[in-house]
């Protein structure tokens, strides 16, 4: 019960640790895990937006001029993995590594996820009002948790249906379809 007043402890679950990772009360382990949760949440928020955005907008021009590959030629979702050239993936991994090991240096070890970048990572200044800051940090953790679930759901849907925004009508092997012909199945819900 040592961490019940930390950021990210929110209704309706409160402090939730079903695996008992924090039962020893080790603050350093807790901070390392919270730092990891915040990083994964931030990556998942970007990934979720990156998964959604190409459905509505693609950059003009070439992704890989040497391969004559335009942005509009890259399919959405998991199919893009096989289309983007290896050099593009190497650049992406290098950029992530640069941020992980060079750009994002913690400024306050007692505040997991604080890299001194400020509000939205662009202002360089932290929110001064403690209540707004706490609300903002709690929102970031909650939105990160939601984004982690969302991106995994999008990956599974894409993997099952073969489309980034899969049409479930195409996935006929779904175990959810086992009872479609049963008594009581009615429109509009099925």
PyMOL commands that set and color helices and strands:
alter all, ss='L'
color gray80, all
select helices_A, chain A and resi 27-53+65-67+71-73+77-83+86-103+119-121+130-161+168-170+175-177
alter helices_A, ss='H'
color red, helices_A
select strands_A, chain A and resi 62-64+69-70
alter strands_A, ss='S'
color yellow, strands_A
deselect
rebuild
show_as cartoon
